[in-house]
């Protein structure tokens, strides 16, 4: 095995070990929908009972809606 091949193999092994360490330290990634507590996750197939169409969830969010009150 040439010197260059040994160096390249060592670099490959080091990068592989670094990737494994980063993945272990980071943990499982969570999507924003899961953190928000949305009932439907992206990729879920849904059925619209009004139109009868099927669709796929591509994202979810929550909103705070503020209704202005009458001024007195």
C-alpha positions, 0 to 999 in steps of 0.5 A: 500500500502506498503512502498516499493510500494509507493517508487517504484511508486514515482521513476516511476513517477519521471523518467516519468517526467524526460523523458518528460522534456528531450524530450521537451527540446531536440526537434525533432531529425533530420537525417543527410540527412535532415540537408544536404538537401538530396532529398531522406530520408532513407526509401524512395522507389526508382526506377532505370530507367536504371535497372528497379529495385526498392530499398529502400534508407538507407542513403545519403551523399554529397561529395566534389570532387577535380579534380587535374589540369595540372601543368604548 
